[in-house]
Amino acid sequence: MRGNQDFQGAMFSYISLEERVPQSHLLCKLRAVVDALLVTMSNEFEAVGLGLAQELQAQGR
């Protein structure tokens, strides 16, 4: 997904989700597709965020 993926799953479990879900499982393939898609959309997300930030700044928030 976007940004750093600093998971804190170790607080709750000794086994990560990546270790629990077999590499052949559909979720692993789906995650790879979604991650690649989000990378291509990163600039669009940034533009929306900048637009919202400018709008809020103009409103004095």
ABEGO torsion letter per residue (X at the ends): XBEBBBBAAAAABABBAAAABBAABAAAAAAAAAAAAAAAAAAAAAAAAAAAAAAAAAAGX
